[in-house]
């Protein structure tokens, strides 16, 4: 029977592997191609013209700092790589990529800096013509841009990053360009998108109501007596101001289209439902809400938003409570998707659990069959167990709460393994359970003795071998199905 079962399980495993392989291979999704993220610190995929671009720059070395970057390095027009000094507008130049064939539906990247359509920009060139372009928004915050190139698949193209604006030009645009993380993809969004991590140190991306939210906080500007733990980076949203929990307010994000499967975030602070919370609002209705646990620990939470894909939503961070723990802390709001690998793994896990369930059912059937024809126990074994029990009962060693099976073995001459096997085979119980049965029996007898009327039940229990009040109550209830107090009343 078992041989047949193992053959059956083996065949099902093979089937599961085939199904998973088919699922993975038949998926129309092609993997993303990172064309360049500049983390190798060279422009080896590019031809350099002019003097604006020498090598990729560490974002941390620049002042003012670049916000919302990806990784450590970026392509930015500057002069002196050794001192990491930025001289916007002093030099001009261009990065031109090596030619490539367009074989994905979209090209996605991050861009910041000047907002000039021809002189501070990134261009997609096909047949020496600009077919797509993008600019920054006159700031150092990198914005995500997505070009739809589905109609250009199969064509040869190059990408240009252009810095051709001098600081002497009469133009309102910043005279430099910043580009990072150029990806060829079939997806209309990144698998994981940081919606907000408050690392800009401002609430510029949010509408601020009330006066509870002054600025994102860090460990050095959190007011006493609150201590915040569990956040990432330097800053997080916090409504605990210099007047502590008194102030109220709300942060409201810009509306966005739900393109991802899940939203995850960190939340801490007050545990007042609907009053100190973070809300996910779809079409003006709050569909998800989360709050803290009345402490300073930020904990991870997630929402499954797949049912609302394609709809418009916004996120609210609310402080509408002025008493104890009347504040909210939030960090790292991230949108993300369930990856095909995760789906395949889950599918495989489900198959394995199914096989395990079948195996358990068959084992139970076989076990019940064996139970119907119980094995006879030798008379000699029964006699051994009786001798062992009499020895333990007569010596009253069970009244020692720290007695061990090793000491019983020495006292009775039975080996430790033999003692365990006798109780498990004949009584279908354990050595410890037998000791506790004797202790409960002794307690009952002592409790009925008029001489013990002045003693508490706990002192009597300790006399009978119980080491603590907790273990006494637990063991007594498990053996008698009533509490010691209930038993006392019954007699």
C-alpha positions as CSV (number, residue, x, y, z in Angstrom):
1,X,0.0,0.0,0.0
2,X,2.8,2.4,1.0
3,X,4.7,1.7,-2.2
4,X,1.7,2.5,-4.3
5,X,1.2,5.7,-2.3
6,X,4.8,6.9,-2.8
7,X,4.6,6.1,-6.5
8,X,1.4,8.2,-6.6
9,X,3.0,11.1,-4.8
10,X,6.1,11.0,-7.1
11,X,3.9,11.1,-10.2
12,X,1.9,14.1,-8.8
13,X,5.2,15.9,-8.0
14,X,6.3,15.4,-11.6
15,X,2.9,16.7,-12.8
16,X,3.2,19.7,-10.5
17,X,6.7,20.6,-11.8
18,X,5.4,20.3,-15.4
19,X,2.4,22.6,-14.6
20,X,4.6,25.2,-12.9
21,X,7.1,25.1,-15.9
22,X,4.2,25.5,-18.3
23,X,2.8,28.4,-16.2
24,X,6.1,30.2,-16.0
25,X,7.1,29.6,-19.6
26,X,3.7,30.4,-21.1
27,X,3.5,33.8,-19.3
28,X,3.6,36.6,-21.9
29,X,5.6,38.8,-19.6
30,X,9.1,39.4,-20.8
31,X,11.7,40.4,-18.1
32,X,12.7,44.0,-17.7
33,X,16.1,45.1,-19.2
34,X,18.0,47.7,-17.2
35,X,19.6,49.6,-20.1
36,X,21.7,51.7,-17.7
37,X,21.4,52.7,-14.0
38,X,25.0,54.2,-13.9
39,X,25.9,52.1,-10.9
40,X,29.1,50.9,-12.6
41,X,30.3,54.5,-12.4
42,X,31.3,54.8,-16.1
43,X,29.6,55.9,-19.3
44,X,30.8,52.7,-21.0
45,X,27.4,52.4,-22.9
46,X,27.6,56.0,-24.2
47,X,29.5,58.3,-26.4
48,X,30.5,61.5,-24.7
49,X,30.3,64.9,-26.5
50,X,31.4,68.2,-24.9
51,X,32.5,68.5,-21.2
52,X,29.3,68.4,-19.2
53,X,29.5,64.6,-18.6
54,X,32.7,63.0,-17.3
55,X,31.6,60.1,-15.1
56,X,28.4,59.2,-13.2
57,X,28.0,61.2,-9.9
58,X,27.2,59.9,-6.4
59,X,23.9,61.6,-5.5
60,X,25.1,62.0,-1.9
61,X,28.0,64.2,-3.0
62,X,25.9,66.9,-4.6
63,X,24.5,70.0,-3.1
64,X,21.5,70.5,-3.4
65,X,20.9,66.8,-3.0
66,X,18.9,64.8,-5.5
67,X,15.6,63.4,-4.3
68,X,13.9,60.2,-5.3
69,X,16.9,58.7,-6.9
70,X,17.6,55.0,-7.6
71,X,20.8,53.5,-6.3
72,X,23.8,55.6,-5.6
73,X,24.9,57.0,-8.9
74,X,23.2,59.0,-11.6
75,X,24.0,60.8,-14.9
76,X,24.2,64.5,-14.2
77,X,25.9,67.4,-16.0
78,X,28.7,68.9,-13.9
79,X,32.4,69.7,-14.2
80,X,34.8,68.4,-11.5
81,X,34.5,64.7,-10.6
82,X,37.4,64.8,-8.2
83,X,35.8,67.3,-5.8
84,X,32.2,66.5,-6.7
85,X,31.6,70.2,-7.3
86,X,28.6,71.0,-9.4
87,X,29.0,73.8,-11.9
88,X,25.6,74.1,-13.6
89,X,25.5,76.0,-16.8
90,X,29.3,76.4,-17.1
91,X,29.8,73.6,-19.6
92,X,27.6,71.9,-22.2
93,X,27.6,68.4,-23.6
94,X,25.7,65.3,-24.6
95,X,25.6,61.6,-23.8
96,X,24.6,59.4,-26.8
97,X,23.9,55.8,-26.2
98,X,25.1,53.0,-28.4
99,X,22.4,51.9,-31.0
100,X,19.9,49.3,-29.8
101,X,16.8,47.5,-31.1
102,X,13.6,48.4,-29.4
103,X,12.1,45.1,-28.2
104,X,9.9,46.2,-25.3
105,X,6.6,48.1,-25.2
106,X,7.9,50.9,-22.9
107,X,11.0,52.8,-21.9
108,X,11.0,54.0,-18.3
109,X,13.4,56.3,-16.6
110,X,13.9,59.0,-13.9
111,X,14.7,62.6,-14.9
112,X,15.2,65.9,-13.0
113,X,16.9,69.3,-13.5
114,X,15.9,71.8,-16.2
115,X,12.6,72.0,-18.1
116,X,13.7,72.9,-21.6
117,X,12.4,70.8,-24.4
118,X,15.5,70.9,-26.6
119,X,18.4,72.0,-24.5
120,X,17.9,70.3,-21.1
121,X,16.3,67.0,-21.9
122,X,16.4,63.3,-22.8
123,X,15.5,62.2,-26.4
124,X,14.7,59.0,-28.1
125,X,16.1,59.1,-31.7
126,X,15.0,56.8,-34.6
127,X,16.4,57.4,-38.0
128,X,18.1,60.6,-36.7
129,X,14.7,62.1,-35.6
130,X,13.5,62.8,-32.1
131,X,10.4,60.6,-31.6
132,X,10.1,61.0,-27.8
133,X,11.5,63.5,-25.3
134,X,11.2,64.4,-21.7
135,X,12.5,67.1,-19.3
136,X,12.8,67.7,-15.6
137,X,10.5,70.0,-13.7
138,X,13.0,72.6,-12.7
139,X,14.0,70.9,-9.5
140,X,16.3,68.1,-8.2
141,X,13.5,65.7,-7.5
142,X,13.7,62.8,-10.1
143,X,10.3,62.1,-11.7
144,X,9.4,58.8,-13.4
145,X,8.7,59.0,-17.1
146,X,7.2,56.3,-19.3
147,X,7.5,56.3,-23.1
148,X,5.1,54.1,-25.0
149,X,7.3,52.6,-27.8
150,X,5.1,49.7,-28.7
151,X,4.7,51.0,-32.3
152,X,8.5,51.3,-32.7
153,X,9.4,47.7,-31.8
154,X,12.1,46.2,-34.1
155,X,13.5,49.6,-35.0
156,X,17.0,50.7,-34.2
157,X,17.3,53.7,-31.8
158,X,19.6,55.7,-29.7
159,X,19.0,57.8,-26.5
160,X,20.5,61.3,-26.1
161,X,20.9,63.0,-22.7
162,X,21.3,66.7,-23.6
163,X,22.8,69.6,-21.6
164,X,23.1,72.6,-23.9
165,X,21.8,75.5,-21.8
166,X,24.2,78.1,-20.5
167,X,23.6,80.0,-17.3
168,X,24.0,83.1,-19.4
169,X,20.9,82.3,-21.5
170,X,17.8,84.2,-20.7
171,X,15.6,81.3,-19.8
172,X,13.7,80.2,-16.7
173,X,14.9,76.6,-16.9
174,X,17.6,75.2,-14.6
175,X,20.8,74.8,-16.7
176,X,21.6,71.1,-16.0
177,X,20.0,67.7,-16.5
178,X,19.8,64.6,-14.2
179,X,18.9,61.1,-15.5
180,X,18.8,57.7,-13.8
181,X,17.6,54.1,-14.1
182,X,16.7,53.7,-17.8
183,X,14.7,50.4,-18.1
184,X,13.1,48.7,-21.1
185,X,9.9,47.0,-20.0
186,X,6.5,45.5,-21.0
187,X,5.0,46.8,-17.8
188,X,3.3,50.2,-17.5
189,X,4.7,50.6,-14.0
190,X,7.6,49.4,-11.8
191,X,7.1,46.2,-9.9
192,X,7.8,48.2,-6.7
193,X,7.2,51.9,-6.5
194,X,8.1,54.0,-3.5
195,X,5.1,56.3,-3.2
196,X,6.4,58.2,-0.3
197,X,9.3,57.8,2.2
198,X,9.4,61.4,3.4
199,X,13.1,61.6,2.8
200,X,12.7,65.0,1.2
201,X,12.2,66.4,4.7
202,X,9.0,68.1,3.6
203,X,5.3,67.4,3.0
204,X,5.5,69.0,-0.5
205,X,3.7,66.0,-2.1
206,X,0.8,66.2,0.3
207,X,-2.1,68.6,1.1
208,X,-1.7,69.6,4.8
209,X,-4.8,70.4,6.8
210,X,-4.7,71.5,10.5
211,X,-1.5,72.1,12.5
212,X,-0.6,68.5,13.7
213,X,1.8,67.9,10.8
214,X,4.6,70.5,10.8
215,X,7.4,68.6,9.1
216,X,8.6,65.0,8.7
217,X,10.5,64.0,11.9
218,X,13.7,62.1,12.6
219,X,15.2,60.7,15.7
220,X,16.7,64.0,16.7
221,X,13.6,66.2,16.5
222,X,11.0,63.9,18.1
223,X,9.6,65.6,21.2
224,X,9.9,64.1,24.7
225,X,8.5,61.7,26.0
226,X,8.0,59.9,22.6
227,X,10.7,57.6,21.1
228,X,10.2,56.4,17.6
229,X,11.5,53.0,16.4
230,X,11.2,50.9,13.3
231,X,11.3,53.7,10.6
232,X,13.6,53.6,7.6
233,X,15.9,56.3,6.3
234,X,16.1,59.6,8.1
235,X,12.5,61.0,8.1
236,X,8.9,59.9,8.7
237,X,5.5,61.5,9.0
238,X,4.7,62.4,12.6
239,X,1.9,64.4,14.2
240,X,3.4,64.7,17.7
241,X,4.4,68.4,17.9
242,X,5.7,70.7,20.6
243,X,2.3,70.8,22.2
244,X,2.3,67.0,22.3
245,X,-1.0,65.3,21.4
246,X,-3.2,68.4,21.4
247,X,-3.0,69.4,17.8
248,X,-5.1,67.8,15.0
249,X,-4.6,67.6,11.3
250,X,-4.5,65.5,8.1
251,X,-2.1,64.8,5.3
252,X,-3.8,64.0,1.9
253,X,-1.8,62.6,-1.0
254,X,-2.5,63.6,-4.6
255,X,-4.9,61.2,-6.4
256,X,-3.4,58.3,-8.3
257,X,-4.5,55.4,-10.5
258,X,-4.2,52.0,-8.7
259,X,-1.8,50.0,-10.9
260,X,-0.3,47.6,-8.3
261,X,-1.5,44.6,-6.4
262,X,-0.5,45.7,-2.8
263,X,0.3,48.7,-0.7
264,X,2.7,48.2,2.2
265,X,3.8,50.7,4.8
266,X,5.0,51.3,8.4
267,X,2.7,52.6,11.0
268,X,2.9,53.4,14.7
269,X,1.6,55.8,17.4
270,X,-2.0,56.0,18.6
271,X,-4.4,53.0,18.3
272,X,-7.6,55.0,17.9
273,X,-9.6,53.5,15.0
274,X,-10.6,56.2,12.5
275,X,-8.9,58.9,14.7
276,X,-5.2,58.3,14.5
277,X,-4.8,56.3,11.3
278,X,-3.7,55.9,7.7
279,X,-6.5,55.4,5.2
280,X,-6.7,54.1,1.7
281,X,-9.6,56.1,0.0
282,X,-11.1,54.9,-3.3
283,X,-13.7,57.1,-5.0
284,X,-14.2,59.0,-1.7
285,X,-14.8,55.9,0.3
286,X,-12.3,54.6,2.9
287,X,-11.7,50.9,2.0
288,X,-8.7,50.2,4.2
289,X,-7.5,51.8,7.5
290,X,-4.7,51.0,9.9
291,X,-3.4,52.5,13.2
292,X,-0.7,52.0,15.7
293,X,-0.7,50.1,19.0
294,X,-0.3,53.0,21.4
295,X,3.4,52.9,21.4
296,X,6.4,54.3,19.5
297,X,7.1,51.2,17.4
298,X,6.4,51.4,13.7
299,X,5.2,48.0,12.4
300,X,4.8,46.8,8.8
301,X,1.2,46.5,7.4
302,X,-0.1,45.8,3.9
303,X,-3.3,46.1,2.0
304,X,-4.4,43.9,-0.9
305,X,-5.8,46.5,-3.5
306,X,-6.1,44.1,-6.5
307,X,-9.9,44.5,-6.4
308,X,-9.6,48.2,-7.1
309,X,-7.1,48.2,-10.0
310,X,-7.7,50.9,-12.5
311,X,-9.6,53.1,-10.1
312,X,-8.6,56.5,-8.6
313,X,-7.4,56.6,-5.0
314,X,-5.7,58.7,-2.5
315,X,-4.0,58.1,0.9
316,X,-4.9,60.0,4.1
317,X,-2.8,60.2,7.3
318,X,-5.2,61.4,10.0
319,X,-4.7,62.8,13.5
320,X,-8.1,63.6,14.9
321,X,-7.5,62.8,18.6
322,X,-6.2,65.2,21.2
323,X,-5.8,63.0,24.3
324,X,-3.3,60.2,25.2
325,X,-1.5,58.7,22.2
326,X,-3.3,61.2,20.0
327,X,-0.7,61.1,17.2
328,X,0.2,58.9,14.2
329,X,3.5,57.9,12.7
330,X,3.9,56.6,9.1
331,X,6.9,55.7,6.9
332,X,7.8,54.0,3.6
333,X,4.5,53.8,1.7
334,X,5.3,51.4,-1.2
335,X,3.2,50.0,-4.0
336,X,4.2,46.6,-5.3
337,X,3.1,43.6,-7.3
338,X,3.0,39.9,-6.7
339,X,5.8,38.5,-8.9
340,X,5.3,35.6,-11.3
341,X,7.9,33.6,-9.2
342,X,5.9,34.2,-6.1
343,X,2.7,33.0,-7.8
344,X,4.5,29.9,-9.1
345,X,5.9,29.2,-5.7
346,X,2.5,29.5,-4.1
347,X,1.1,27.2,-6.7
348,X,3.8,24.7,-6.0
349,X,3.2,25.0,-2.2
350,X,-0.5,24.4,-2.7
351,X,0.2,21.2,-4.7
352,X,2.6,20.0,-2.0
353,X,0.0,20.7,0.7
354,X,-2.5,18.8,-1.3
355,X,-0.2,15.8,-1.6
356,X,0.5,16.0,2.2
357,X,-3.2,16.0,2.9
358,X,-3.7,12.9,0.8
359,X,-0.8,11.2,2.5
360,X,-2.2,12.1,6.0
361,X,-5.7,10.8,5.1
362,X,-4.3,7.4,3.9
363,X,-2.1,7.1,7.0
364,X,-5.2,7.7,9.2
365,X,-7.1,5.1,7.3
366,X,-4.3,2.6,7.8
367,X,-4.0,3.6,11.5
368,X,-7.7,3.0,12.1
369,X,-7.4,-0.4,10.6
370,X,-4.6,-1.3,12.9
371,X,-6.6,0.1,15.9
372,X,-9.4,-2.4,15.2
373,X,-7.0,-5.3,15.7
374,X,-5.0,-4.2,18.9
375,X,-1.8,-5.9,19.6
376,X,-1.8,-8.1,22.7
377,X,0.5,-7.0,25.5
378,X,2.6,-9.7,27.1
379,X,1.8,-10.6,30.7
380,X,5.4,-10.0,31.6
381,X,5.2,-6.4,30.4
382,X,2.1,-5.8,32.4
383,X,3.7,-7.1,35.5
384,X,6.8,-4.9,35.0
385,X,4.6,-1.8,34.7
386,X,2.7,-2.8,37.9
387,X,6.0,-3.2,39.8
388,X,7.2,0.2,38.6
389,X,4.0,1.9,39.6
390,X,3.9,0.3,43.0
391,X,7.5,1.4,43.6
392,X,6.7,5.0,42.7
393,X,3.5,5.1,44.7
394,X,4.8,3.4,47.8
395,X,8.0,5.5,48.0
396,X,5.9,8.7,47.4
397,X,8.8,10.1,45.4
398,X,6.2,11.9,43.2
399,X,5.8,14.4,46.1
400,X,9.2,15.7,45.3
401,X,8.4,18.4,42.6
402,X,11.9,18.2,41.2
403,X,12.1,14.4,40.9
404,X,13.5,13.3,37.5
405,X,13.1,10.2,35.5
406,X,16.8,9.6,35.9
407,X,16.4,9.5,39.7
408,X,13.4,7.1,39.3
409,X,15.6,4.9,37.1
410,X,18.2,4.7,39.8
411,X,15.7,4.1,42.5
412,X,13.7,1.3,40.7
413,X,16.4,-0.3,38.6
414,X,14.5,0.3,35.3
415,X,16.3,2.0,32.4
416,X,15.0,5.4,31.3
417,X,14.0,4.2,27.9
418,X,12.3,1.2,29.4
419,X,10.2,3.4,31.8
420,X,9.0,5.6,28.9
421,X,8.2,2.6,26.7
422,X,6.2,0.9,29.5
423,X,3.9,3.9,30.1
424,X,3.5,4.7,26.3
425,X,2.9,1.0,25.2
426,X,0.6,-0.2,28.0
427,X,-1.1,2.9,29.5
428,X,-0.9,5.0,26.3
429,X,0.3,7.9,28.4
430,X,3.5,9.3,29.7
431,X,5.7,8.9,32.8
432,X,5.1,12.6,33.7
433,X,1.3,12.2,33.4
434,X,1.4,9.3,35.8
435,X,3.3,11.3,38.4
436,X,0.7,14.1,38.0
437,X,-2.1,11.6,38.4
438,X,-0.6,10.5,41.7
439,X,-0.2,14.1,42.8
440,X,-3.8,14.9,42.0
441,X,-5.0,11.8,43.9
442,X,-2.9,12.8,46.9
443,X,-4.2,16.3,46.9
444,X,-7.8,15.1,46.9
445,X,-7.1,12.8,49.9
446,X,-5.3,15.6,51.8
447,X,-8.1,18.1,51.1
448,X,-10.6,15.8,52.6
449,X,-8.6,15.3,55.8
450,X,-10.1,17.5,58.6
451,X,-6.6,18.1,59.9
452,X,-5.8,20.2,56.8
453,X,-8.8,22.5,57.1
454,X,-6.6,25.4,58.2
455,X,-4.3,25.1,55.1
456,X,-4.7,26.8,51.8
457,X,-5.2,24.6,48.7
458,X,-1.8,25.9,47.3
459,X,0.1,24.8,50.4
460,X,-1.6,21.4,50.2
461,X,-0.8,21.1,46.5
462,X,2.9,21.9,47.2
463,X,2.9,19.2,49.8
464,X,1.7,16.8,47.2
465,X,4.4,17.6,44.7
466,X,3.2,20.5,42.6
467,X,5.9,23.1,42.0
468,X,3.7,26.2,41.4
469,X,0.1,27.5,41.5
470,X,0.0,27.7,37.7
471,X,1.1,24.1,37.1
472,X,-1.2,22.9,39.8
473,X,-4.3,24.5,38.4
474,X,-3.4,23.5,34.8
475,X,-2.7,19.8,35.7
476,X,-5.7,19.5,38.0
477,X,-8.1,20.8,35.4
478,X,-6.7,18.6,32.6
479,X,-7.0,15.4,34.8
480,X,-10.3,16.1,36.6
481,X,-12.0,18.4,34.1
482,X,-12.8,20.9,36.9
483,X,-10.9,23.5,38.8
484,X,-9.6,22.9,42.4
485,X,-12.2,25.3,43.7
486,X,-15.0,23.5,42.0
487,X,-13.7,20.2,43.3
488,X,-13.6,21.6,46.9
489,X,-17.2,22.8,46.6
490,X,-18.3,19.4,45.4
491,X,-17.0,17.7,48.6
